[in-house]
Amino acid sequence: MLRNLAAARTSPPGQPLHAAKTFAEAARRNLQAGGKERIATAIECTTEISEAVTRTVDYMDYMIDDP
């Protein structure tokens, strides 16, 4: 959580959302391509998406608590 809070304070809210979008597109492409290796890559992308969304939420919480 502290790592996420530090990241939230230094990155604008659009940056992690853009990262989430980019990883979502990569996951989609890998799933469409199929195969075990591509599916494993898509799963890794979902972790990155989750982390990017968490950074956005942390940023929003920070801005609400301490504008």
C-alpha positions as CSV (number, residue, x, y, z in Angstrom):
1,M,0.0,0.0,0.0
2,L,2.8,2.5,0.8
3,R,4.4,1.9,-2.5
4,N,1.1,2.5,-4.2
5,L,0.6,5.7,-2.2
6,A,4.0,7.0,-3.2
7,A,3.3,6.2,-6.8
8,A,-0.1,7.9,-6.5
9,R,1.4,11.1,-5.3
10,T,3.9,11.3,-8.1
11,S,1.9,10.2,-11.2
12,P,-1.1,12.0,-12.6
13,P,-4.4,9.9,-12.7
14,G,-4.3,9.6,-16.5
15,Q,-0.9,7.9,-16.5
16,P,-1.9,4.6,-14.8
17,L,-5.2,4.6,-16.7
18,H,-3.3,4.8,-20.0
19,A,-1.1,2.0,-18.8
20,A,-4.2,-0.1,-17.9
21,K,-5.6,0.5,-21.4
22,T,-2.3,-0.5,-23.0
23,F,-2.0,-3.7,-21.0
24,A,-5.7,-4.5,-21.7
25,E,-5.0,-4.2,-25.5
26,A,-1.9,-6.4,-25.2
27,A,-3.9,-9.0,-23.2
28,R,-6.6,-9.0,-25.9
29,R,-4.0,-9.5,-28.7
30,N,-2.3,-12.3,-26.8
31,L,-5.6,-14.1,-26.1
32,Q,-6.6,-13.8,-29.8
33,A,-3.3,-15.3,-30.8
34,G,-3.8,-18.3,-28.5
35,G,-1.3,-20.8,-27.3
36,K,0.0,-21.4,-23.8
37,E,2.8,-18.9,-23.9
38,R,0.4,-16.1,-25.2
39,I,-2.2,-17.0,-22.6
40,A,0.5,-16.7,-19.8
41,T,1.5,-13.3,-21.2
42,A,-2.2,-12.2,-21.1
43,I,-2.4,-13.3,-17.5
44,E,0.7,-11.2,-16.7
45,C,-1.0,-8.3,-18.4
46,T,-4.0,-8.6,-16.1
47,T,-1.7,-8.2,-13.1
48,E,-0.3,-5.0,-14.6
49,I,-3.9,-3.8,-15.2
50,S,-4.8,-4.4,-11.6
51,E,-1.8,-2.5,-10.4
52,A,-2.5,0.4,-12.6
53,V,-6.1,0.7,-11.5
54,T,-5.0,0.4,-7.9
55,R,-2.6,3.4,-8.5
56,T,-5.4,5.4,-9.9
57,V,-7.7,4.6,-6.9
58,D,-4.8,5.5,-4.5
59,Y,-4.3,8.8,-6.3
60,M,-8.0,9.6,-6.1
61,D,-8.1,8.7,-2.4
62,Y,-5.1,10.9,-1.8
63,M,-6.7,13.8,-3.6
64,I,-9.9,13.5,-1.7
65,D,-8.1,13.2,1.7
66,D,-5.5,15.8,1.0
67,P,-6.2,18.0,-2.0
